[in-house]
Amino acid sequence: MPFPDHARPARTSRLLARLVVAAASVAGGVLALSAPASAEQPALPVNAFAPQITNEAEAAVEAFDVFMASGDLGDYLDYSAHRSATARFAARELGYDEWEMIDAWKSTSLDHQRAVLTAMTQVGVPYRTNTSKEDVGFDCSGLTLYAWQSSGVQLNRISGDQIDAATEVDEDDAKAGDLAYWPGHVMMYLGVGEAVIHARNTGRTVEVEAISEKRADRMRFGDPSD
């Protein structure tokens, strides 16, 4: 099934609300925003493919819920197309193989898929300490809590407690949607290489990122759904 190469205009309003503070230009692989609204609201770095990622992720979440309600093959194929398109843009952002990312998301469980896609709808949302609010802000554990809550899994609010409560997973067996953790910071693994989505830190946003090998060697993985 062909995947769209551009974000669908009908679903741009949420992203525009996040980025309308400034004109955008792509620079160095990151969407660089200029002319901040005020000294108290500096421009934040955003993934270059954020519009495409969030647009397709929102469509995928909607299609997922339709399929789960209907069980219809046609609805599943619609969901699958949007899930694959989201994975495709995430892979492009990171310079990863698109088909490897698509397969990683396809092969994980439905509750993992829902959690990943829900997190993806928030790419570009600012990091905010002690916050877990859609389209407003997240800290690291707030994002994973929000994402997994969409699959009916309740996580503790503290990052260390989240990974401790999850079923430990070896790195080689980690799936898209599993928690990835290094001391003081929790992320969601995307199933390929060192790819994660996370609420990065103060002054940044929810981003997809390839973690450095040095940090990746220190990561723990866990399945919160078990």
Residue frames as a rotation matrix with the C-alpha (Angstrom) as fourth column:
MET 1
0.583 0.812 0.000 0.00
0.812 -0.583 0.000 0.00
0.000 0.000 -1.000 0.00
PRO 2
-0.077 -0.684 0.726 1.59
0.568 -0.628 -0.532 3.36
0.819 0.371 0.437 -0.94
PHE 3
0.045 0.011 -0.999 2.58
0.953 -0.302 0.040 5.70
-0.301 -0.953 -0.024 1.85
PRO 4
0.892 0.328 0.310 1.95
0.414 -0.870 -0.269 9.46
0.182 0.368 -0.912 1.62
ASP 5
-0.095 -0.989 0.116 5.02
0.884 -0.138 -0.446 11.66
0.457 0.060 0.887 1.18
HIS 6
-0.712 -0.113 0.693 3.48
-0.073 -0.970 -0.233 14.76
0.698 -0.216 0.682 2.73
ALA 7
-0.883 0.415 -0.218 1.48
0.276 0.085 -0.957 15.54
-0.378 -0.906 -0.190 5.84
ARG 8
-0.287 0.866 0.409 -2.27
0.875 0.064 0.479 15.75
0.389 0.496 -0.777 5.35
PRO 9
-0.695 -0.056 0.717 -3.45
0.000 -0.997 -0.077 19.39
0.719 -0.054 0.692 5.61
ALA 10
0.324 0.941 0.093 -6.50
-0.122 -0.056 0.991 18.45
0.938 -0.333 0.096 7.66
ARG 11
0.782 -0.036 -0.623 -4.30
0.573 0.436 0.694 17.50
0.247 -0.899 0.362 10.60
THR 12
-0.178 -0.919 0.353 -1.88
0.629 -0.382 -0.677 20.43
0.756 0.102 0.646 10.74
SER 13
0.481 0.440 0.758 -3.71
-0.101 -0.831 0.547 22.61
0.871 -0.340 -0.355 13.27
ARG 14
0.970 -0.113 -0.213 -2.19
0.234 0.218 0.948 21.06
-0.060 -0.969 0.238 16.39
LEU 15
0.124 -0.990 0.071 1.34
0.982 0.132 0.131 21.35
-0.139 0.053 0.989 15.07
LEU 16
-0.083 -0.108 0.991 0.76
0.495 -0.867 -0.053 24.90
0.865 0.486 0.125 13.87
ALA 17
0.858 0.441 0.263 -0.37
-0.021 -0.481 0.876 25.79
0.513 -0.757 -0.404 17.38
ARG 18
0.701 -0.659 -0.274 3.02
0.582 0.306 0.754 24.60
-0.413 -0.688 0.597 18.64
LEU 19
-0.209 -0.916 0.342 5.12
0.924 -0.070 0.377 26.31
-0.321 0.395 0.861 15.95
VAL 20
0.500 0.518 0.694 3.16
0.774 -0.627 -0.089 29.48
0.389 0.582 -0.714 15.12
VAL 21
0.714 -0.267 -0.647 5.41
0.364 -0.648 0.669 31.48
-0.598 -0.714 -0.366 17.43
ALA 22
-0.040 -0.817 -0.575 7.95
-0.418 -0.509 0.753 31.79
-0.908 0.270 -0.321 14.63
ALA 23
0.670 0.066 -0.740 8.76
-0.733 0.215 -0.645 31.16
0.116 0.974 0.192 10.99
ALA 24
0.583 -0.427 0.691 10.54
-0.118 0.797 0.592 27.83
-0.804 -0.427 0.415 10.55
SER 25
0.505 -0.486 -0.713 13.56
-0.820 -0.012 -0.573 26.81
0.270 0.874 -0.405 8.51
VAL 26
0.984 -0.177 -0.023 15.29
0.177 0.956 0.235 23.45
-0.019 -0.235 0.972 8.28
ALA 27
0.427 -0.895 0.129 18.91
-0.725 -0.424 -0.543 23.62
0.541 0.138 -0.830 9.42
GLY 28
-0.546 -0.811 0.208 21.34
-0.785 0.410 -0.464 20.89
0.291 -0.417 -0.861 10.41
GLY 29
-0.676 0.314 -0.667 18.66
0.188 0.948 0.257 18.19
0.713 0.048 -0.700 10.45
VAL 30
-0.519 0.518 -0.680 16.62
0.790 -0.011 -0.613 20.08
-0.325 -0.855 -0.403 13.06
LEU 31
0.217 0.665 0.715 13.75
0.759 -0.575 0.305 22.44
0.614 0.476 -0.629 12.48
ALA 32
-0.681 -0.561 -0.471 15.22
0.732 -0.552 -0.400 25.72
-0.036 -0.617 0.786 13.72
LEU 33
0.461 0.880 0.115 12.74
0.865 -0.474 0.165 28.34
0.199 0.024 -0.980 14.88
SER 34
-0.693 -0.682 0.236 13.60
0.631 -0.731 -0.259 32.03
0.349 -0.030 0.937 14.71
ALA 35
-0.627 0.396 0.671 12.11
-0.318 -0.916 0.243 35.23
0.711 -0.061 0.700 16.13
PRO 36
-0.656 0.378 -0.653 10.83
0.709 0.606 -0.361 33.97
0.259 -0.700 -0.665 19.49
ALA 37
0.273 0.906 0.322 7.62
0.650 -0.421 0.633 35.52
0.709 0.037 -0.704 20.77
SER 38
0.837 -0.044 0.545 9.34
-0.374 -0.773 0.513 36.96
0.398 -0.633 -0.664 23.83
ALA 39
-0.194 -0.966 0.172 12.47
-0.777 0.044 -0.628 36.72
0.599 -0.256 -0.759 25.95
GLU 40
-0.254 0.182 0.950 10.56
-0.817 0.485 -0.312 34.37
-0.518 -0.855 0.025 28.24
GLN 41
0.657 0.530 0.536 9.65
-0.125 0.778 -0.616 32.09
-0.744 0.337 0.577 25.30
PRO 42
-0.281 -0.838 -0.468 12.86
-0.726 -0.133 0.675 31.24
-0.627 0.530 -0.571 23.45
ALA 43
0.417 0.371 -0.829 12.62
-0.865 0.441 -0.238 29.20
0.277 0.817 0.505 20.29
LEU 44
0.200 -0.275 0.941 13.03
-0.548 0.765 0.340 25.46
-0.812 -0.583 0.003 20.85
PRO 45
-0.699 -0.486 -0.524 14.67
-0.708 0.373 0.599 22.91
-0.096 0.790 -0.605 18.54
VAL 46
0.329 0.856 0.399 12.20
-0.579 0.516 -0.631 20.57
-0.746 -0.023 0.665 16.86
ASN 47
-0.298 -0.402 0.866 12.79
0.357 0.794 0.491 17.50
-0.885 0.456 -0.093 14.69
ALA 48
-0.837 -0.113 -0.535 12.86
-0.397 -0.545 0.738 18.40
-0.375 0.830 0.412 10.99
PHE 49
-0.760 0.564 -0.323 10.16
0.004 0.502 0.865 15.84
0.650 0.656 -0.384 10.19
ALA 50
-0.910 0.405 -0.085 7.95
0.095 0.005 -0.996 16.78
-0.403 -0.914 -0.042 13.15
PRO 51
-0.332 0.861 -0.385 5.00
-0.857 -0.446 -0.257 17.92
-0.393 0.245 0.886 10.98
GLN 52
-0.140 0.255 -0.957 4.93
-0.711 0.646 0.276 14.66
0.689 0.719 0.091 9.02
ILE 53
-0.853 -0.241 -0.463 5.50
0.106 0.788 -0.607 12.49
0.511 -0.567 -0.647 12.10
THR 54
-0.843 0.537 -0.017 2.75
-0.099 -0.185 -0.978 14.06
-0.529 -0.823 0.209 14.18
ASN 55
-0.249 0.774 -0.581 0.30
-0.955 -0.295 0.017 14.28
-0.158 0.560 0.813 11.31
GLU 56
-0.196 0.126 -0.973 0.63
-0.495 0.843 0.209 10.60
0.846 0.523 -0.103 10.44
ALA 57
-0.936 -0.171 -0.309 0.72
0.167 0.557 -0.814 9.53
0.311 -0.813 -0.493 14.09
GLU 58
-0.646 0.763 0.022 -2.55
-0.518 -0.417 -0.747 11.33
-0.561 -0.494 0.664 14.81
ALA 59
0.026 0.641 -0.767 -4.13
-0.969 0.204 0.137 9.66
0.245 0.740 0.627 11.77
ALA 60
-0.498 -0.300 -0.813 -2.76
-0.206 0.952 -0.225 6.29
0.842 0.055 -0.536 12.90
VAL 61
-0.986 0.160 0.052 -4.16
-0.028 0.149 -0.988 6.64
-0.166 -0.976 -0.143 16.41
GLU 62
-0.254 0.944 -0.209 -7.59
-0.847 -0.322 -0.423 7.52
-0.467 0.069 0.882 15.01
ALA 63
0.073 0.246 -0.967 -7.44
-0.818 0.569 0.083 4.60
0.570 0.785 0.243 12.57
PHE 64
-0.849 -0.414 -0.329 -6.26
-0.129 0.766 -0.629 2.24
0.512 -0.492 -0.704 15.32
ASP 65
-0.779 0.588 0.216 -9.32
-0.299 -0.046 -0.953 3.03
-0.551 -0.807 0.212 17.43
VAL 66
0.084 0.807 -0.585 -11.63
-0.983 -0.029 -0.182 2.58
-0.163 0.590 0.791 14.45
PHE 67
-0.218 -0.242 -0.945 -10.08
-0.551 0.830 -0.085 -0.80
0.805 0.503 -0.315 13.68
MET 68
-0.982 -0.184 -0.037 -10.26
-0.069 0.538 -0.840 -1.96
0.175 -0.823 -0.541 17.31
ALA 69
-0.458 0.884 0.097 -13.96
-0.571 -0.209 -0.794 -1.09
-0.682 -0.419 0.600 17.36
SER 70
0.357 0.674 -0.647 -14.79
-0.914 0.110 -0.390 -2.69
-0.192 0.730 0.656 14.01
GLY 71
0.019 -0.468 0.884 -12.30
-0.156 0.872 0.465 -5.50
-0.988 -0.146 -0.057 13.51
ASP 72
0.903 0.425 0.062 -12.68
0.024 0.094 -0.995 -4.82
-0.429 0.900 0.075 9.79
LEU 73
0.216 -0.861 0.460 -9.80
0.874 0.381 0.301 -5.68
-0.435 0.337 0.835 7.44
GLY 74
0.303 -0.061 0.951 -10.21
0.690 -0.674 -0.263 -2.44
0.657 0.736 -0.162 5.51
ASP 75
0.928 0.050 0.369 -9.92
-0.200 -0.770 0.607 -0.46
0.314 -0.637 -0.704 8.73
TYR 76
0.656 -0.750 0.086 -6.79
0.320 0.380 0.868 -2.41
-0.684 -0.541 0.489 9.67
LEU 77
0.130 -0.621 0.773 -5.20
0.991 0.063 -0.116 -1.65
0.023 0.782 0.623 6.31
ASP 78
0.608 0.128 0.783 -5.94
0.214 -0.977 -0.007 2.06
0.764 0.171 -0.622 6.80
TYR 79
0.946 -0.279 0.165 -4.33
-0.233 -0.233 0.944 1.89
-0.225 -0.932 -0.286 10.25
SER 80
0.486 -0.796 0.362 -1.36
0.659 0.605 0.447 -0.06
-0.575 0.021 0.818 8.92
ALA 81
0.327 -0.333 0.884 -0.69
0.792 -0.414 -0.449 2.53
0.515 0.847 0.129 6.22
HIS 82
0.717 -0.021 0.697 -0.59
-0.237 -0.947 0.215 5.41
0.655 -0.320 -0.684 8.73
ARG 83
0.866 -0.462 0.191 1.50
-0.049 0.303 0.952 3.40
-0.497 -0.834 0.240 11.22
SER 84
0.357 -0.754 0.552 4.00
0.888 0.458 0.051 2.60
-0.291 0.472 0.832 8.47
ALA 85
0.433 -0.161 0.887 4.10
0.479 -0.792 -0.378 6.21
0.764 0.588 -0.266 7.28
THR 86
0.916 -0.106 0.386 4.83
-0.371 -0.588 0.719 7.40
0.150 -0.802 -0.578 10.84
ALA 87
0.641 -0.708 0.296 7.65
0.298 0.585 0.754 4.86
-0.707 -0.395 0.586 11.16
ARG 88
0.397 -0.457 0.796 8.95
0.904 0.047 -0.425 5.89
0.157 0.888 0.432 7.77
PHE 89
0.616 -0.136 0.776 9.25
0.019 -0.982 -0.187 9.56
0.787 0.129 -0.603 8.72
ALA 90
0.890 -0.340 0.304 10.83
-0.345 -0.064 0.937 8.68
-0.299 -0.938 -0.174 12.08
ALA 91
0.493 -0.728 0.476 13.43
0.682 0.663 0.308 6.60
-0.541 0.173 0.823 10.23
ARG 92
0.426 -0.303 0.852 14.10
0.681 -0.512 -0.523 9.45
0.595 0.803 -0.012 7.82
GLU 93
0.885 -0.050 0.462 14.60
-0.295 -0.829 0.476 11.80
0.359 -0.558 -0.748 10.74
LEU 94
0.675 -0.596 0.435 17.27
-0.373 0.234 0.898 9.52
-0.637 -0.768 -0.064 12.20
GLY 95
0.028 -0.667 -0.745 18.86
-0.998 0.019 -0.055 8.31
0.051 0.745 -0.665 8.98
TYR 96
-0.459 -0.094 0.883 17.72
-0.374 0.922 -0.097 4.74
-0.806 -0.375 -0.458 9.68
ASP 97
-0.987 0.148 -0.061 16.47
0.022 0.503 0.864 2.18
0.159 0.852 -0.500 7.19
GLU 98
-0.467 0.874 0.135 12.77
-0.874 -0.480 0.077 2.89
0.132 -0.082 0.988 6.65
TRP 99
0.199 0.593 -0.780 11.72
-0.468 0.757 0.457 -0.72
0.861 0.274 0.428 6.15
GLU 100
-0.566 -0.451 -0.690 13.55
0.395 0.586 -0.708 -1.84
0.723 -0.673 -0.153 9.28
MET 101
-0.952 0.263 0.155 11.65
-0.285 -0.583 -0.761 0.73
-0.109 -0.769 0.630 11.33
ILE 102
-0.148 0.946 -0.287 8.35
-0.923 -0.028 0.385 -0.19
0.356 0.322 0.877 9.68
ASP 103
0.031 0.112 -0.993 8.92
-0.063 0.992 0.110 -3.88
0.998 0.059 0.038 10.42
ALA 104
-0.867 -0.408 -0.285 9.91
0.262 0.113 -0.959 -3.17
0.423 -0.906 0.009 14.04
TRP 105
-0.726 0.657 0.203 6.63
-0.654 -0.569 -0.498 -1.36
-0.211 -0.495 0.843 14.67
LYS 106
0.030 0.762 -0.647 4.57
-0.824 0.385 0.416 -3.90
0.566 0.520 0.639 12.76
SER 107
-0.141 -0.185 -0.973 5.99
0.045 0.980 -0.193 -6.84
0.989 -0.071 -0.130 14.74
THR 108
-0.980 -0.171 0.103 5.43
-0.084 -0.111 -0.990 -5.46
0.181 -0.979 0.094 18.23
SER 109
-0.553 0.813 -0.182 2.16
0.816 0.485 -0.314 -5.98
-0.167 -0.322 -0.932 20.11
LEU 110
0.032 0.665 0.746 -0.89
0.685 -0.558 0.469 -3.80
0.728 0.496 -0.473 19.50
ASP 111
0.854 0.278 -0.440 -0.64
0.518 -0.536 0.666 -2.20
-0.051 -0.797 -0.602 22.92
HIS 112
-0.100 -0.949 -0.299 3.01
0.639 -0.292 0.712 -1.33
-0.763 -0.120 0.636 22.21
GLN 113
-0.511 -0.049 0.858 2.00
0.821 -0.325 0.470 0.09
0.256 0.945 0.206 18.82
ARG 114
0.530 0.805 0.266 -0.69
0.643 -0.586 0.494 2.28
0.553 -0.091 -0.828 20.38
ALA 115
0.664 -0.339 -0.666 1.77
0.519 -0.433 0.737 3.59
-0.538 -0.835 -0.112 22.98
VAL 116
-0.434 -0.882 0.186 4.45
0.733 -0.225 0.642 4.40
-0.525 0.415 0.744 20.39
LEU 117
-0.358 0.344 0.868 2.02
0.768 -0.421 0.483 6.19
0.532 0.839 -0.113 18.11
THR 118
0.757 0.624 -0.194 0.51
0.610 -0.566 0.555 8.17
0.236 -0.538 -0.809 20.98
ALA 119
0.246 -0.760 -0.601 3.99
0.545 -0.404 0.735 9.37
-0.801 -0.509 0.315 21.96
MET 120
-0.588 -0.528 0.613 4.65
0.785 -0.186 0.591 10.29
-0.198 0.829 0.523 18.33
THR 121
0.325 0.775 0.542 1.65
0.815 -0.520 0.256 12.63
0.480 0.359 -0.801 18.28
GLN 122
0.909 0.061 -0.412 3.54
0.338 -0.686 0.645 14.80
-0.243 -0.725 -0.644 20.77
VAL 123
-0.066 -0.961 0.270 6.80
0.989 -0.028 0.145 15.37
-0.131 0.277 0.952 18.84
GLY 124
-0.400 -0.180 0.899 7.62
0.471 -0.882 0.033 19.06
0.786 0.436 0.437 19.12
VAL 125
0.739 0.664 0.113 5.77
0.195 -0.372 0.908 19.63
0.645 -0.648 -0.404 22.40
PRO 126
0.117 -0.781 0.614 8.01
-0.608 -0.545 -0.577 21.45
0.785 -0.306 -0.538 24.92
TYR 127
-0.303 -0.317 -0.899 9.75
0.608 0.662 -0.439 19.75
0.734 -0.679 -0.008 27.82
ARG 128
0.058 0.315 0.947 8.14
-0.596 -0.751 0.286 20.87
0.801 -0.581 0.145 31.06
THR 129
-0.877 -0.469 -0.102 9.13
-0.176 0.511 -0.841 19.63
0.447 -0.720 -0.531 34.49
ASN 130
-0.846 0.526 0.084 6.46
0.127 0.352 -0.927 17.73
-0.518 -0.774 -0.365 36.43
THR 131
-0.147 0.797 -0.586 4.07
-0.806 -0.440 -0.396 17.91
-0.573 0.414 0.707 33.47
SER 132
-0.884 0.000 0.467 2.21
0.247 0.849 0.468 15.27
-0.397 0.529 -0.750 31.49
LYS 133
0.061 0.928 -0.368 -0.33
0.076 -0.372 -0.925 17.15
-0.995 0.028 -0.093 29.42
GLU 134
0.057 0.053 0.997 -1.19
0.915 0.396 -0.073 16.59
-0.399 0.917 -0.026 25.77
ASP 135
0.291 -0.016 0.957 0.02
0.776 -0.581 -0.246 19.39
0.560 0.814 -0.157 23.45
VAL 136
0.946 0.047 0.320 1.21
-0.135 -0.842 0.523 21.42
0.294 -0.538 -0.790 26.47
GLY 137
0.090 -0.973 0.213 4.31
-0.883 -0.177 -0.434 19.80
0.460 -0.149 -0.875 27.92
PHE 138
0.927 0.098 -0.362 5.99
0.037 0.937 0.348 16.68
0.373 -0.336 0.865 29.26
ASP 139
0.097 -0.943 0.320 8.95
-0.954 0.003 0.299 15.65
-0.283 -0.334 -0.899 31.31
CYS 140
-0.659 -0.470 -0.587 10.51
-0.696 0.677 0.239 12.28
0.285 0.566 -0.774 30.54
SER 141
-0.948 0.314 0.052 8.33
0.254 0.845 -0.471 10.10
-0.192 -0.434 -0.880 32.75
GLY 142
-0.256 0.888 -0.381 5.30
-0.303 -0.449 -0.841 12.23
-0.918 -0.100 0.384 31.94
LEU 143
-0.177 0.138 -0.974 5.60
-0.984 -0.049 0.172 11.29
-0.024 0.989 0.145 28.26
THR 144
-0.849 -0.176 -0.498 5.96
-0.246 0.966 0.078 7.55
0.468 0.189 -0.863 28.88
LEU 145
-0.769 0.640 0.009 3.08
0.179 0.229 -0.957 7.67
-0.614 -0.734 -0.291 31.37
TYR 146
-0.102 0.739 -0.666 0.89
-0.666 -0.548 -0.506 9.47
-0.739 0.392 0.548 28.82
ALA 147
-0.378 -0.115 -0.919 1.81
-0.887 0.327 0.324 7.11
0.264 0.938 -0.226 26.00
TRP 148
-0.922 -0.044 -0.384 1.24
0.014 0.989 -0.148 3.89
0.386 -0.141 -0.911 27.91
GLN 149
-0.654 0.756 -0.027 -1.93
-0.119 -0.138 -0.983 5.17
-0.747 -0.640 0.180 29.55
SER 150
-0.165 0.590 -0.790 -3.43
-0.961 -0.278 -0.006 5.25
-0.224 0.758 0.613 26.05
SER 151
-0.382 -0.018 -0.924 -2.98
-0.443 0.881 0.166 1.46
0.811 0.472 -0.344 25.97
GLY 152
0.651 0.759 -0.011 -4.62
-0.308 0.276 0.911 1.03
0.694 -0.589 0.413 29.38
VAL 153
0.231 -0.667 -0.708 -1.33
0.794 0.550 -0.258 0.59
0.562 -0.503 0.657 31.27
GLN 154
0.937 0.138 0.320 -0.87
-0.070 -0.825 0.561 2.75
0.341 -0.549 -0.763 34.34
LEU 155
0.088 -0.977 -0.195 2.72
0.620 0.206 -0.757 3.71
0.780 -0.054 0.624 35.14
ASN 156
0.345 -0.139 -0.928 4.18
0.851 -0.372 0.371 5.29
-0.397 -0.918 -0.010 38.24
ARG 157
0.993 0.112 0.033 5.06
0.116 -0.917 -0.383 8.96
-0.013 0.384 -0.923 37.83
ILE 158
0.476 -0.879 -0.025 8.75
-0.591 -0.340 0.732 8.51
-0.652 -0.333 -0.681 38.73
SER 159
0.411 -0.330 -0.850 11.14
-0.847 0.207 -0.490 7.41
0.337 0.921 -0.195 35.97
GLY 160
-0.672 -0.739 0.046 13.09
-0.692 0.605 -0.393 4.97
0.263 -0.296 -0.918 38.15
ASP 161
-0.399 0.621 0.675 9.88
-0.425 0.527 -0.736 3.42
-0.813 -0.580 0.054 39.46
GLN 162
0.549 0.619 -0.561 8.62
-0.770 0.115 -0.627 2.95
-0.323 0.777 0.540 35.89
ILE 163
0.059 -0.594 -0.802 11.61
-0.751 0.503 -0.427 0.87
0.658 0.628 -0.417 34.82
ASP 164
-0.818 -0.370 0.441 11.75
-0.575 0.552 -0.604 -1.03
-0.019 -0.747 -0.664 38.13
ALA 165
-0.116 0.880 0.461 8.09
-0.512 0.345 -0.787 -2.05
-0.851 -0.328 0.410 37.75
ALA 166
0.488 0.265 -0.831 8.54
-0.872 0.173 -0.457 -3.14
0.022 0.949 0.316 34.12
THR 167
0.858 -0.211 0.467 9.56
0.151 0.975 0.164 -6.66
-0.490 -0.071 0.869 33.16
GLU 168
0.085 -0.927 -0.364 13.28
-0.468 -0.360 0.807 -6.56
-0.880 0.102 -0.464 32.43
VAL 169
0.954 0.192 0.229 14.15
0.129 0.425 -0.896 -7.11
-0.269 0.885 0.381 28.77
ASP 170
-0.024 -0.987 0.161 17.57
0.626 0.110 0.772 -7.79
-0.780 0.119 0.615 27.24
GLU 171
-0.226 -0.130 -0.965 18.66
-0.429 -0.877 0.219 -5.17
-0.875 0.463 0.142 24.74
ASP 172
-0.959 -0.220 -0.178 18.58
-0.254 0.395 0.883 -7.71
-0.124 0.892 -0.435 21.91
ASP 173
-0.630 0.776 0.007 14.96
0.770 0.624 0.135 -8.58
0.100 0.091 -0.991 22.75
ALA 174
-0.539 0.426 -0.727 13.68
0.188 -0.780 -0.597 -5.03
-0.821 -0.459 0.341 23.31
LYS 175
-0.229 0.608 0.760 10.65
0.973 0.175 0.153 -4.11
-0.040 0.774 -0.632 21.20
ALA 176
-0.716 0.137 0.685 9.26
0.127 -0.939 0.320 -0.85
0.687 0.316 0.654 19.88
GLY 177
0.334 0.867 0.369 7.34
-0.222 -0.308 0.925 0.66
0.916 -0.391 0.089 22.79
ASP 178
0.421 -0.265 -0.867 9.44
0.824 0.512 0.244 -0.82
0.379 -0.817 0.434 25.59
LEU 179
0.987 -0.158 -0.017 10.87
-0.126 -0.842 0.524 1.56
-0.097 -0.515 -0.851 28.15
ALA 180
0.266 -0.964 0.008 14.54
0.662 0.176 -0.728 2.49
0.700 0.199 0.686 27.81
TYR 181
0.985 0.161 0.054 16.25
0.048 -0.571 0.819 3.96
0.163 -0.805 -0.571 30.85
TRP 182
-0.171 -0.968 -0.185 19.50
0.546 0.063 -0.836 5.38
0.820 -0.244 0.517 32.05
PRO 183
-0.371 0.062 -0.927 19.83
0.926 -0.052 -0.374 6.80
-0.071 -0.997 -0.038 35.57
GLY 184
-0.523 0.254 -0.814 17.37
0.237 -0.874 -0.425 9.66
-0.818 -0.415 0.397 35.98
HIS 185
-0.409 0.350 -0.843 15.86
-0.810 -0.565 0.159 9.50
-0.421 0.747 0.514 32.49
VAL 186
-0.309 0.401 0.862 13.24
0.279 0.905 -0.321 7.27
-0.909 0.141 -0.392 30.90
MET 187
-0.561 0.053 -0.826 12.48
-0.759 -0.431 0.488 7.00
-0.330 0.901 0.281 27.18
MET 188
0.555 0.679 0.480 10.51
-0.292 0.700 -0.652 4.83
-0.779 0.221 0.587 24.78
TYR 189
-0.545 -0.792 0.275 12.48
-0.084 0.378 0.922 2.53
-0.834 0.480 -0.272 22.50
LEU 190
0.199 0.605 -0.771 11.61
-0.837 -0.304 -0.454 2.55
-0.509 0.736 0.446 18.79
GLY 191
0.765 0.268 0.585 12.78
-0.129 0.954 -0.269 -0.99
-0.630 0.130 0.765 18.06
VAL 192
0.794 -0.517 0.319 15.80
0.486 0.226 -0.844 -0.20
0.364 0.826 0.431 15.87
GLY 193
-0.068 -0.948 0.311 19.40
0.450 -0.307 -0.839 0.55
0.891 0.083 0.447 16.80
GLU 194
-0.740 -0.223 -0.635 19.58
0.671 -0.309 -0.673 3.29
-0.046 -0.924 0.379 19.43
ALA 195
-0.645 0.536 0.545 16.37
0.019 -0.701 0.713 5.02
0.764 0.470 0.442 18.31
VAL 196
-0.554 0.515 -0.654 14.10
0.807 0.141 -0.573 6.44
-0.203 -0.846 -0.494 21.02
ILE 197
-0.012 0.522 0.853 11.41
0.235 -0.827 0.510 9.02
0.972 0.207 -0.113 21.52
HIS 198
-0.154 -0.080 -0.985 11.67
0.985 0.071 -0.160 11.07
0.083 -0.994 0.068 24.69
ALA 199
0.923 0.260 0.283 10.98
0.192 -0.950 0.245 14.36
0.333 -0.172 -0.927 26.37
ARG 200
0.325 -0.945 -0.046 14.62
0.428 0.191 -0.883 15.34
0.843 0.267 0.466 26.21
ASN 201
-0.306 -0.415 -0.857 15.38
0.949 -0.207 -0.238 18.01
-0.079 -0.886 0.457 28.81
THR 202
0.407 0.443 -0.799 14.72
0.484 -0.846 -0.222 21.61
-0.775 -0.296 -0.559 29.74
GLY 203
-0.076 -0.377 -0.923 14.99
-0.521 -0.775 0.359 23.88
-0.850 0.508 -0.137 26.71
ARG 204
-0.963 -0.193 -0.187 14.17
-0.262 0.513 0.817 21.02
-0.062 0.836 -0.545 24.32
THR 205
-0.048 0.979 -0.199 11.05
-0.999 -0.042 0.031 19.24
0.022 0.200 0.980 23.10
VAL 206
0.411 0.228 0.883 9.63
-0.176 0.970 -0.168 15.76
-0.894 -0.086 0.439 22.66
GLU 207
0.167 -0.509 -0.844 12.01
-0.974 -0.219 -0.061 14.38
-0.154 0.833 -0.532 20.04
VAL 208
0.985 -0.122 0.125 12.98
0.145 0.970 -0.194 11.23
-0.097 0.209 0.973 18.21
GLU 209
0.459 -0.888 0.028 16.68
-0.888 -0.459 0.007 10.70
0.006 -0.028 -1.000 18.59
ALA 210
0.646 -0.421 -0.637 19.44
0.178 0.894 -0.411 8.14
0.742 0.152 0.652 18.15
ILE 211
0.941 -0.278 0.192 21.18
-0.263 -0.247 0.933 7.84
-0.212 -0.928 -0.305 21.52
SER 212
0.207 -0.949 -0.240 24.97
-0.915 -0.101 -0.391 7.84
0.346 0.300 -0.889 21.49
GLU 213
0.307 -0.141 -0.941 26.59
-0.022 0.988 -0.155 4.42
0.951 0.068 0.300 21.79
LYS 214
-0.764 -0.644 0.050 28.25
-0.027 -0.047 -0.999 5.47
0.645 -0.764 0.019 25.05
ARG 215
-0.552 0.637 0.537 24.88
-0.823 -0.316 -0.471 6.20
-0.131 -0.703 0.699 26.63
ALA 216
0.353 0.721 -0.596 23.15
-0.792 0.570 0.220 3.29
0.498 0.394 0.772 24.91
ASP 217
-0.294 -0.557 -0.777 25.58
-0.021 0.816 -0.577 0.91
0.955 -0.153 -0.252 26.61
ARG 218
-0.988 -0.087 0.130 24.20
-0.121 -0.102 -0.987 2.07
0.099 -0.991 0.090 29.97
MET 219
-0.344 0.938 0.039 20.52
-0.877 -0.336 0.345 1.68
0.337 0.084 0.938 29.10
ARG 220
-0.850 0.300 0.433 18.13
0.024 0.843 -0.537 -0.73
-0.526 -0.446 -0.724 30.74
PHE 221
-0.683 0.661 -0.310 15.03
-0.501 -0.115 0.858 -1.95
0.531 0.742 0.410 28.91
GLY 222
-0.875 0.435 0.213 11.68
0.061 0.536 -0.842 -3.02
-0.480 -0.724 -0.495 30.30
ASP 223
-0.673 0.736 0.069 8.22
0.223 0.113 0.968 -4.04
0.705 0.667 -0.240 29.10
PRO 224
-0.889 0.313 0.335 5.61
-0.454 -0.495 -0.741 -2.14
-0.066 -0.810 0.582 31.13
SER 225
-0.101 0.939 -0.328 2.71
-0.896 0.057 0.440 -4.16
0.432 0.338 0.836 29.75
ASP 226
-0.260 -0.054 -0.964 3.61
0.057 0.996 -0.071 -7.46
0.964 -0.073 -0.256 31.46
